[in-house]
Structures are given as structure tokens and as C-alpha cells.
Amino acid sequence: MFAHTPNPPYYAVIFTSILSDDNQGYAETADLMVKLARQQPGFLGMESAREEVGITVSYWRTLDAIKAWKQQSDHAIAQQKGRESWYQDFSVRISKVEHEYRLNK
């Protein structure tokens, strides 16, 4: 399901990752992070897919909202665990969405 975002501008955080073999507890923590992100001020929605490469795009009203989410205590702990064991590699990109269009059926 696609995120229902407002009219631009808003921001997208694009998190791309490859899991390591040592990813015990990852799925449960990922589910918790989704629940917590939805409670954060400025959160607009999220889309995610995982095969060999995982891609999660979260949408935010402002850069300050993104910064606050990055610093949220449970999220900070999950980030540390990801760096230490869950991810073989990852990338975070932050973009400003200036235009959007959809197929409307």
C-alpha cells in the first residue's frame, strides 16, 4: 500500500540496506520502529519492500521532524544494533519532494 502524503513540499528519507547473516531480532525491532515512527510529530507515511536489498521510504513534514526521529531513544538503540550486527551495508538519503503525481483509478 502506498503512503498517503499531502501536497508537496515534504521530505523523504530513503533507507536502503542489505541484511547480514546475524540479524536475530531484526524483524521484531523493525515492526516496533514502524509503530514508533507513526507516533512521531511530522510523520506522513512509509513504504517498504525487502528482497535481497531492502528499501524503506518514510515521509516527513520537515527536516526537524526527521532529526527528532533520528534522535528518538528507541530508534537510536535500533540504529546502533543495525550498525553493529544487522546490516552488511546501508545507505540513508534525505530528499525534498517538490512534485508528485499518481495514477488515479
C-alpha positions in Angstrom: 0.0 0.0 0.0 1.3 3.5 -0.8 1.6 6.2 1.8 -1.0 8.9 1.5 1.1 12.1 1.5 0.0 15.7 1.4 0.7 18.1 -1.4 4.4 18.8 -1.7 6.7 20.0 -0.5 7.7 17.5 2.1 10.7 15.2 2.7 11.6 11.6 2.0 14.1 9.5 3.9 15.3 6.7 1.7 16.8 3.8 3.7 18.4 1.1 1.6 20.0 -1.9 3.3 21.4 -5.4 2.9 21.0 -7.6 6.0 23.9 -9.5 7.4 23.6 -13.2 8.4 23.4 -12.0 12.1 20.0 -10.4 12.1 18.3 -12.1 15.1 15.7 -9.7 16.5 15.7 -7.5 13.4 12.1 -8.2 12.2 10.6 -7.5 15.7 12.6 -4.3 16.0 11.7 -3.2 12.5 8.0 -3.7 13.4 8.4 -1.6 16.6 10.2 1.2 14.7 7.3 1.4 12.3 4.8 1.8 15.2 7.0 4.4 16.9 7.6 6.4 13.7 3.9 6.6 13.2 3.6 8.3 16.6 6.2 11.0 15.8 5.2 14.6 15.1 5.7 15.3 11.4 5.5 11.7 10.2 3.4 11.4 7.0 3.7 7.8 5.9 6.0 4.9 4.9 6.6 2.4 2.1 8.8 -0.6 2.3 10.0 -3.6 0.3 12.6 -6.3 1.1 14.2 -8.9 -1.0 18.0 -9.1 -1.3 18.0 -5.3 -0.9 15.6 -3.6 1.5 14.2 -0.2 0.7 12.2 1.8 3.1 11.0 5.3 2.3 9.5 7.4 5.1 7.9 10.7 4.5 8.1 13.7 6.8 6.7 17.2 7.0 10.0 18.9 7.9 13.8 18.3 8.3 13.4 19.0 12.0 10.9 16.1 12.3 13.4 13.8 10.6 16.1 14.9 13.0 13.8 14.3 16.0 13.1 10.8 14.8 16.8 10.0 14.3 17.4 11.1 17.9 14.4 9.2 19.4 15.8 6.9 22.1 14.4 3.6 20.9 15.3 4.4 17.3 18.9 5.4 18.4 19.3 2.0 20.1 18.0 0.2 16.9 20.4 2.2 14.8 23.3 1.1 16.9 22.2 -2.5 16.8 21.9 -2.2 13.0 25.5 -0.8 12.7 26.9 -3.5 15.0 25.2 -6.6 13.6 22.0 -6.5 11.5 23.3 -4.7 8.4 26.0 -5.8 6.0 25.6 -2.4 4.3 23.1 0.5 4.3 22.6 4.0 3.0 20.4 6.9 4.1 19.3 9.6 1.7 17.1 12.6 2.5 15.3 14.3 -0.3 12.9 17.1 -0.7 9.8 16.1 -2.6 8.7 19.0 -4.8 6.3 17.3 -7.1 4.1 14.2 -7.0 1.6 12.6 -9.4 -0.3 9.3 -9.2 -2.4 7.0 -11.2 -6.0 7.7 -10.1 -8.3 4.9 -11.0 
